[in-house]
């Protein structure tokens, strides 16, 4: 696939396929825990311990209960699908590097506890989509940014220590990584469409529309066409035919 094609907005199956596969893997892990009575919490991020580094890869797939899983599922699908559709050329970089850096930052700043769940990745995607859209100055991405703010803008309150059961450190880490990514991946994600008059080879003298105006910008009325229309006459001839009825008398 060419780079220009990657930068275009168009729907393809992978826009939903990959996010659904990611969510499916999370659900399968949770099902295995519930079905076989396993507890994978020890595979979460445990800050500043060497074995806790494995949680950088594993923690997004581990959730404590069904409520935790449900609360993360819908935002993960919505935000990752938006990433895959609007930022096609950089989507894997943002997703994979964002997951790794969010986990690593959580490992540095987190409390001494097992941090699990995909919320850190969700906060990373939220911040990235919000700030990248505004910085892009492109109406499609700006509209996406405002849509994310409307849906998930309230998430920002949970980057602060409001609940001891919530890993606000993971939320804060994801949010910071998303903001940084918004500045790092600062190239235009969508091609800027140019109108005919914005192209370098544009010649106003060959533009049919511009021919209707003079050098001062005044509209030129084409009098010849008007005169031709007014002078054109149509002759309509009516022919009346009379039929004589002959009456025949039977003698």
C-alpha positions in Angstrom: 0.0 0.0 0.0 1.4 3.4 -1.0 2.0 6.1 1.6 -0.5 8.4 -0.1 -3.1 5.7 0.2 -2.3 5.2 3.9 -3.0 8.9 4.5 -6.4 8.9 2.9 -9.7 8.4 4.8 -11.4 5.3 3.7 -13.0 2.4 5.5 -11.4 -1.0 5.5 -12.1 -4.2 7.5 -9.0 -3.7 9.6 -10.4 -0.5 11.1 -12.7 -2.7 13.3 -11.0 -6.1 12.9 -7.8 -5.3 14.9 -9.5 -3.5 17.7 -12.0 -6.4 18.0 -9.1 -8.9 18.1 -7.4 -6.9 20.8 -10.7 -6.8 22.8 -11.3 -10.5 22.2 -7.8 -11.4 23.6 -8.6 -9.4 26.7 -12.0 -11.2 27.1 -10.3 -14.6 26.6 -7.8 -13.9 29.3 -10.6 -12.9 31.7 -12.6 -16.0 30.8 -9.6 -18.2 31.5 -9.2 -16.6 34.9 -12.9 -17.1 35.7 -13.3 -20.5 34.2 -10.2 -22.2 35.7 -10.0 -20.0 38.9 -6.7 -18.4 38.0 -5.5 -15.0 39.2 -3.1 -13.2 36.8 -2.8 -10.1 38.9 0.7 -11.0 39.8 1.5 -10.4 36.1 0.6 -6.7 36.4 3.0 -3.8 36.7 4.7 -3.8 40.1 6.6 -0.5 40.3 10.4 -0.4 40.7 10.7 -4.2 40.9 12.5 -6.1 38.1 9.8 -8.8 37.9 7.2 -6.0 37.7 8.5 -5.0 34.3 6.7 -8.0 32.7 3.5 -6.2 33.5 4.3 -3.6 30.8 3.3 -6.2 28.2 0.8 -8.3 30.2 -1.1 -5.8 32.4 -3.4 -4.3 29.7 -4.9 -7.8 29.2 -5.7 -8.4 32.8 -8.8 -7.1 34.6 -10.0 -7.5 38.2 -13.7 -8.1 37.6 -16.5 -7.8 35.0 -17.1 -4.2 35.8 -13.5 -3.3 35.3 -13.5 -5.2 32.0 -16.8 -3.6 30.8 -15.7 -0.1 31.7 -12.6 -0.5 29.6 -14.1 -2.4 26.6 -16.2 0.2 25.0 -13.7 3.1 25.2 -11.0 0.8 23.9 -13.0 -0.2 20.8 -14.1 3.4 20.1 -10.7 5.0 20.5 -8.7 2.3 18.8 -11.0 2.2 15.9 -10.8 6.0 15.6 -7.0 5.7 15.7 -7.0 3.0 13.0 -9.3 5.0 10.7 -8.0 8.6 11.0 -4.3 7.8 11.6 -3.8 4.9 9.4 -0.1 5.5 8.6 1.0 5.8 12.3 -1.5 3.7 14.1 0.7 0.8 15.1 3.5 3.1 16.2 1.1 5.0 18.5 -0.5 1.9 19.8 2.6 -0.3 20.5 5.0 2.5 21.6 2.2 4.1 23.6 1.5 0.8 25.4 5.2 0.3 26.2 5.9 3.8 27.4 2.7 4.0 29.4 3.6 0.9 31.2 7.2 2.0 31.8 6.2 5.3 33.2 3.7 3.6 35.5 6.5 1.3 36.7 8.5 4.4 37.6 5.9 6.5 39.4 3.3 3.9 40.6 2.6 2.9 44.1 4.0 -0.5 45.3 1.1 -2.6 44.1 0.1 -4.6 41.0 -1.3 -2.2 38.4 -3.6 -4.0 35.9 -6.0 -3.1 33.1 -6.1 -1.4 29.8 -7.0 2.0 31.2 -3.5 3.4 30.7 -3.7 2.6 27.0 -7.2 4.2 26.9 -5.9 7.4 28.5 -3.0 7.4 26.0 -5.4 7.2 23.1 -7.7 9.8 24.5 -5.0 12.3 25.0 -3.4 11.6 21.6 -6.7 12.0 19.7 -7.6 15.1 21.6 -4.4 17.1 21.2 -3.3 15.8 17.8 -6.6 16.8 16.2 -6.4 20.3 17.6 -2.8 20.7 16.6 -3.4 19.4 13.1 -5.6 22.3 12.1 -7.5 19.9 9.8 -11.3 20.0 10.1 -11.7 16.2 10.1 -9.2 15.6 12.9 -10.4 18.6 14.8 -13.9 17.3 14.7 -12.6 14.0 16.0 -10.8 15.8 18.8 -14.0 17.5 19.9 -15.9 14.2 19.7 -13.4 12.6 22.0 -13.6 15.5 24.4 -17.3 15.2 24.4 -17.4 11.5 25.1 -14.3 11.0 27.3 -13.3 14.5 28.5 -14.4 13.6 32.0 -11.6 11.0 32.1 -9.2 13.8 33.0 -10.5 13.7 36.7 -9.1 10.2 37.1 -5.5 11.2 36.5 -5.6 12.5 40.1 -5.6 10.3 43.2 -9.4 10.3 43.8 -9.8 6.6 44.6 -7.2 4.4 46.2 -8.5 1.4 44.3 -7.9 3.1 40.9 -4.5 3.2 39.4 -4.4 6.9 38.8 -0.6 6.6 38.1 -1.5 4.4 35.1 -4.0 7.0 33.9 -1.6 9.8 34.3 1.2 7.9 32.6 -1.1 7.2 29.6 -2.3 10.8 29.4 1.2 12.2 29.4 2.4 9.8 26.8 -0.6 10.6 24.6 0.2 14.4 24.8 3.8 13.8 24.0 2.9 11.7 21.0 0.6 14.4 19.8 3.7 16.6 19.4 6.0 13.9 18.2 3.8 12.6 15.4 3.2 16.1 14.1 3.3 15.5 10.4 0.1 16.0 8.4 -1.9 12.7 8.7 -4.3 13.6 5.9 -3.5 15.1 2.5 -4.5 18.7 2.1 -6.8 19.0 -0.8 -6.0 21.8 -3.2 -8.6 23.5 -5.3 -7.8 24.3 -9.0 -6.9 27.9 -8.2 -4.4 26.8 -5.5 -2.3 24.7 -7.9 0.9 26.1 -9.3 0.0 25.6 -12.9 -3.3 27.5 -12.5 -4.1 30.0 -15.3 -7.1 32.3 -14.7 -7.4 33.0 -18.4 -8.3 29.4 -19.0 -10.8 29.2 -16.2 -14.4 29.3 -17.6 -15.7 30.9 -14.4 -13.1 33.6 -14.3 -13.9 34.6 -17.9 -17.2 36.1 -16.6 -15.2 38.8 -14.8 -13.0 41.6 -16.0 -9.7 42.7 -14.6 -11.4 44.8 -11.9 -13.6 41.9 -10.8 -16.7 43.2 -12.4 -19.2 40.7 -13.8 -19.3 40.8 -17.6 -22.7 40.4 -19.1 -22.6 38.6 -22.4 -24.9 40.9 -24.4 -24.5 38.9 -27.6 -26.2 35.9 -26.2 -29.0 38.1 -24.7 -29.6 39.8 -28.1 -29.6 36.5 -29.9 -32.3 35.3 -27.5 -34.5 38.4 -27.8 -34.2 38.5 -31.6 -35.0 34.9 -32.1 -38.6 34.6 -33.2 -40.7 31.6 -33.8 -43.4 31.5 -36.4 -46.4 29.3 -35.5 -48.8 28.6 -38.4 -52.3 27.2 -37.6 -54.1 25.4 -40.3 -57.8 24.9 -39.8 -59.5 22.2 -41.8 -63.2 22.1 -42.2 -65.0 18.9 -42.9 -68.1 19.0 -44.9 -70.7 16.5 -43.8 -72.7 15.1 -46.6 -76.1 13.8 -45.8 -77.3 11.1 -47.9 -81.0 10.6 -48.1 -82.3 7.1 -48.7 -85.0 7.3 -51.2 
